[in-house]
Amino acid sequence: MSTATKLDKQINDYLIQLNDKQKRAVLTLVKTLAEKQETDLWEDSEFIAELDRRTAEFESGKVKGLSFEELATRVRDAYKAKAKPEVDGLENDFSDEDIKLFEERRAKKLSGESETYSWEEVKAIITGKY
């Protein structure tokens, strides 16, 4: 059995143990990792040109930017306006409490308060086997 096949089997063995909520979280992570492999945005001339255009519009005063707080409020309001929105065909069943917890974790990560985890620690967290 090749290394890739063994790895695929190990991943599948863990996936079947997850509940739907955990599987959605893993799907989001895997999609993010796959998308990051596909393109290096800093090598994409169209992306750089768009950044330059938007920066020039902002610096000239042609457009007004949003503070993080304004953006977060708009996103939160849009989220609350939708009843169980779907993401890629999967129903989102995160509660307001779940979202608040995600936001708190994100803030800790951005401030440097939270730690990073090894793959083994992540597996333990996902499977609930702390």
Number of C-alpha atoms within 10 A of each C-alpha: 6 7 8 9 10 11 12 11 12 11 11 11 11 12 16 10 12 15 11 13 13 14 15 16 11 15 12 14 12 12 11 11 11 11 11 11 9 8 10 10 11 9 9 10 10 11 13 13 11 11 12 12 11 14 13 13 14 13 11 10 10 10 12 10 12 10 9 9 9 11 12 13 12 13 12 13 11 10 13 12 10 9 10 14 15 11 10 8 7 11 13 14 13 13 10 12 9 11 12 12 12 13 13 12 14 14 13 13 13 10 9 10 10 12 7 9 10 8 9 9 13 13 14 12 12 19 15 9 8 9
